[in-house]
Amino acid sequence: MDKLIERGLLFDFYGELLTEHQQKIYSDAVFNDLSLSELSEEEGISRQGVHDIIKRCDKQLELYEEKLKLVDRFKAIKKNASLIDEIVSADKNMDTASKEKIKGILKSILEEI
């Protein structure tokens, strides 16, 4: 499951950098769980061709992440936002209005990223 989530994040961040053909095959394979046979029939190419495209896309997406680190930054921001939320929720001295305001800001940050 972790591999699927990681592939999804990489595609979300860098998928637009792939060709339309690569995007279609990759998304059908990863998100729609189509088999190599189904994809090869649909695209009119060999199963090996489909396999090669998927592997090439995986490598490209990983290379983009290696250089740009957008997924790592996203995960760090999300983790820190969760920590802030936990701290605010546990603070007995903070008034409810302040807690709600901070939680609203955290929510908007997470929606932006």
Number of C-alpha atoms within 10 A of each C-alpha: 6 7 8 11 11 13 19 16 18 19 21 12 15 18 20 11 13 15 10 11 10 18 18 14 23 27 17 16 18 16 12 10 12 15 15 20 15 15 22 18 13 10 15 11 13 14 17 12 15 24 19 12 17 20 13 14 21 15 12 17 21 18 12 16 16 12 8 12 12 16 18 13 12 15 13 12 15 16 12 13 18 15 12 15 16 11 12 19 14 10 10 9 7 11 10 12 9 11 16 13 11 15 18 12 13 18 13 11 13 14 8 7 10
